[in-house]
Amino acid sequence: MFNIRSLTVGIVATNCYLVWNKATREGVLIDPGDEAERICSAIAEERVNLKAILLTHGHFDHILVAEELKEKYDVPLYASKEEKEMLENPQWNLSGMDEGVTITDYIPVQDGDKLELLGKEWQVIATPGHTKGSVSYFVPGDVPYLFSGDTLFYESYGRTDLYGGSEVEIKKSIKEKLFCLPDETLVYPGHEEATTIANEKQYNPVNFMR
């Protein structure tokens, strides 16, 4: 039902995802971390009618051009309400003190919220650990999708040594929330390659964390 185009953007190779309904061409953008012109070109090339922008968390490499694209396409921006201080503080979101990024105009979401997008229900899953307000977006269906941000990676997981990070919390998020999803769920992380829940349940090092 969906087409997914991954754009690797910015200085730390962040995955920005353009997701759209094959039939209607309506789309959403996930984690526009940089390179606005390139993202706009992809939207035009795929003839996508953008309907929303979703943020998984507030680090600079996932948010740098979110406001710019929100204004350009006149669409709502969604982010966790628990990420408020991160989004509003350039020091904590690591975007720089002088001309850093602050985001205040967004629709707050929380664990258990459901968003109707692209003809499907998108479930918001709070997955703290990488940051306090990290969320993942799960789309159930015959082929389930998970956009995990910097919580769950291919045979790895997000760092926890930055502001708001917690190794205890990220372990709980992955094992108690994400590993409960269907094994066949396709996982699209914030960096590196895609994976599946089945693969991560078997090979992810979080399984060996105390």
Residue pairs with C-beta under 8 A, 6 or more apart in sequence:
1 21
1 22
1 23
1 119
1 120
1 141
1 143
2 19
2 20
2 21
2 22
2 118
2 120
2 139
2 145
3 19
3 20
3 22
3 46
4 17
4 18
4 19
4 145
4 188
5 17
5 18
5 19
5 42
5 46
6 15
6 16
6 17
6 188
6 194
7 15
7 16
7 17
7 18
7 35
7 38
7 39
7 42
8 14
8 15
8 16
9 16
9 32
9 33
9 34
9 35
9 38
9 39
10 33
10 34
10 35
10 61
10 64
11 34
11 61
12 61
12 191
13 191
13 192
14 31
14 33
14 34
14 61
14 62
14 190
14 191
15 31
15 188
15 189
15 190
15 191
15 192
16 29
16 30
16 31
16 32
16 33
16 35
16 39
17 29
17 30
17 31
17 147
17 188
18 27
18 28
18 29
18 30
18 39
18 42
18 43
18 46
18 48
19 27
19 28
19 29
19 30
19 118
19 145
20 26
20 27
20 28
20 46
20 48
20 118
21 27
21 118
21 119
23 119
24 49
24 118
24 119
25 46
25 47
25 48
25 49
26 48
26 49
26 51
26 117
26 118
26 119
27 43
27 46
27 48
27 49
27 50
27 51
27 118
28 50
28 51
28 52
28 53
28 54
28 117
28 118
29 39
29 43
29 50
29 52
29 53
29 54
29 69
30 53
30 54
30 55
30 56
30 137
30 147
30 188
31 54
31 55
31 56
31 62
31 63
31 149
31 190
32 39
32 53
32 62
32 63
32 64
32 65
32 66
32 69
33 60
33 61
33 62
33 63
33 64
33 65
34 61
34 64
34 65
35 65
36 65
36 68
36 69
36 72
39 65
39 69
40 69
40 72
43 50
43 73
50 69
50 73
50 75
51 75
51 117
51 118
52 75
52 76
52 77
52 78
52 115
52 117
53 66
53 69
53 70
53 75
53 76
53 77
53 78
54 77
54 78
54 79
54 122
54 137
54 147
55 62
55 63
55 66
55 77
55 78
55 79
55 80
55 83
55 87
55 106
56 62
56 134
56 135
56 136
56 137
56 147
56 148
56 149
56 150
56 151
56 190
57 79
57 80
57 83
57 86
57 130
57 131
57 133
57 134
57 135
57 149
57 150
58 79
58 83
58 86
58 87
58 92
58 93
58 103
58 131
58 133
59 86
59 93
59 94
59 131
59 150
59 162
60 93
60 94
60 95
60 96
60 100
60 101
61 94
62 149
62 150
62 190
63 87
63 93
63 95
63 101
63 103
64 95
64 101
66 77
66 103
67 77
67 101
67 103
67 105
69 75
70 76
70 77
70 105
76 106
76 107
77 103
77 105
77 106
77 107
78 106
78 107
78 108
78 109
78 115
79 87
79 103
79 106
79 107
79 108
79 109
79 133
79 135
80 108
80 109
80 110
80 124
80 126
80 133
80 134
80 135
81 108
81 109
81 110
81 133
82 110
82 126
82 128
82 132
82 133
83 131
83 132
83 133
83 134
83 135
84 108
84 133
85 92
86 92
86 93
86 131
86 132
86 133
86 163
86 164
87 93
87 102
87 103
87 104
87 106
88 102
88 103
88 104
89 102
90 96
90 97
90 100
90 101
90 102
91 97
91 100
92 163
92 164
93 100
93 101
94 162
95 101
109 115
109 124
109 135
110 124
110 126
111 124
111 125
111 126
111 135
112 123
112 124
113 123
113 124
114 121
114 122
114 123
114 124
115 121
115 122
115 124
115 137
116 122
120 139
120 140
120 141
121 139
121 140
122 137
122 138
122 139
123 137
123 138
123 139
123 140
124 135
124 136
124 137
125 135
125 136
125 137
125 138
125 177
125 178
126 133
126 134
126 135
126 173
126 177
127 134
127 135
127 136
127 148
127 149
127 151
127 152
127 170
127 173
127 174
127 177
127 178
128 134
128 164
128 166
128 169
128 170
128 173
129 151
129 157
129 158
129 160
129 165
129 166
129 167
129 168
129 169
129 170
129 171
129 172
129 173
129 174
130 149
130 150
130 151
130 157
130 158
130 159
130 160
130 162
130 165
130 170
131 150
131 162
131 163
131 164
131 165
132 164
133 164
134 149
134 150
134 151
134 158
134 173
135 149
136 146
136 147
136 148
136 149
136 151
136 152
136 177
136 178
137 146
137 147
138 144
138 145
138 146
138 181
138 185
139 145
139 146
140 182
143 184
143 186
144 181
144 182
144 184
144 185
144 186
145 185
145 186
145 188
146 152
146 178
146 181
146 185
146 186
146 187
146 188
146 197
147 188
148 178
148 187
148 188
148 189
148 190
149 158
149 189
149 190
150 158
150 159
150 189
150 190
150 191
151 157
151 158
151 170
151 173
151 174
151 178
151 189
152 158
152 174
152 178
152 187
152 189
152 195
152 200
152 204
153 189
153 190
153 191
153 192
153 195
154 187
154 189
154 192
154 193
154 194
154 195
154 199
154 200
155 195
155 199
155 200
155 203
155 204
155 205
156 192
156 204
156 205
157 170
157 174
157 204
157 205
157 206
158 165
158 170
158 190
159 165
160 166
160 167
160 169
160 170
167 209
170 206
171 206
171 209
174 200
174 204
174 206
175 206
175 207
178 197
178 200
179 197
179 200
179 201
181 197
182 197
183 196
183 197
183 198
183 201
184 196
184 197
184 198
185 196
185 197
186 194
186 196
187 194
187 195
187 196
187 197
187 200
188 194
189 195
200 206
201 207
